[in-house]
């Protein structure tokens, strides 16, 4: 299989994520005649489950644009092909955002360090400068996920715009292992700030529970890099699928 095709395949989940964020605030054009729907499922053990779906009968205007905070893992595990793939995925994400969206980029390891001082359009010179600054940063240290997500929850403007956070990394919080109570408090902070966290897992070993819980409890989506293909001088360098931590 051509290495160029493999490289593009690795970036498809981020294109989906960008599309999902742009559509998250939109509602279908008109109300469905089916205002309520009840689905019932009988399990093999005899238990019965149901799901009730209720649809609003009013139209809601789609937002003009969203504010997106990108948390890019720059810890020591994000080196080589993993870093190259994550950077390419970030560029793909920026390319798929709309002109009315705004982005603020952070490098994340022991602390969350802003690459641009304020939100900027995804294809603006300010964003290009922030991306260049990120690429010049050397991956070192370990990641503190609590510090990263707390910064994400508190770095949005006071404007009434849809908010989203995208994290690119392995989810390993080696610098600060979160207990159950600490994690619940962190999720509460994100929910209260109306920040949906979407995660793109990339690295030699992924904390799938951290990535899945952050996305699932805040209303985001999660996907992971199943295969890395990096094109160097016309030849593809492949890495095995990342190990997912339990």
RAWO-V450834 format. One record per backbone hydrogen bond with DSSP energy under -0.5 kcal/mol. NH is the residue of the N-H (numbers start at 1). CO is the residue of the C=O. Records with the same first field share a line. If there is no record, write none. Layout:
BEGIN
NH = CO  CO
END
This chain:
BEGIN
6 = 2
7 = 3
8 = 4
9 = 5
10 = 6
11 = 7  8
12 = 8  9
14 = 11
15 = 11
16 = 12
17 = 13
18 = 14
19 = 15
20 = 16
21 = 17
22 = 18
23 = 19
24 = 20
26 = 23
27 = 60
35 = 33
37 = 53
39 = 37  51
41 = 49
43 = 41  47
46 = 43
49 = 41
51 = 39
53 = 37  51
55 = 35
67 = 162
68 = 66  102
69 = 164
70 = 68  104
71 = 69  166
72 = 70  106
73 = 71  168
74 = 108
76 = 141
78 = 75
79 = 77
82 = 79
83 = 79
84 = 80
85 = 81
86 = 82
87 = 83
88 = 84
89 = 85
90 = 86
91 = 87
92 = 88
93 = 89
94 = 90
95 = 91
96 = 92  93
97 = 93  94
101 = 98
102 = 66
103 = 120
104 = 68
106 = 70
107 = 113
108 = 72
109 = 107  111
113 = 107  111
114 = 112
115 = 105
116 = 105
120 = 103
124 = 121
128 = 124
129 = 125
130 = 126
131 = 127
132 = 128
133 = 129
134 = 130
135 = 131
136 = 132
137 = 134
140 = 74
144 = 109
145 = 143
148 = 144
149 = 145
150 = 146
151 = 147
152 = 148
153 = 149
154 = 150
155 = 151  152
161 = 159
162 = 65
164 = 67
165 = 196
166 = 69
167 = 198
168 = 71
169 = 167  200
173 = 171
174 = 172
175 = 143
176 = 143  173
183 = 179
184 = 180
185 = 181
186 = 182
187 = 183
188 = 184
189 = 185
190 = 186
191 = 187
192 = 188
193 = 189
194 = 191
195 = 190
196 = 163  194
197 = 195
198 = 165  196
199 = 221
200 = 167
201 = 199  223
202 = 169
206 = 243
207 = 170
208 = 206  245
209 = 245
211 = 207
212 = 208
213 = 209
214 = 210
215 = 211
216 = 212
217 = 213
218 = 214  215
219 = 215
220 = 215
223 = 199
225 = 201
226 = 224
228 = 239
230 = 237
232 = 230  235
235 = 232
237 = 230
238 = 236
239 = 228
242 = 225
243 = 204
245 = 206  243
END
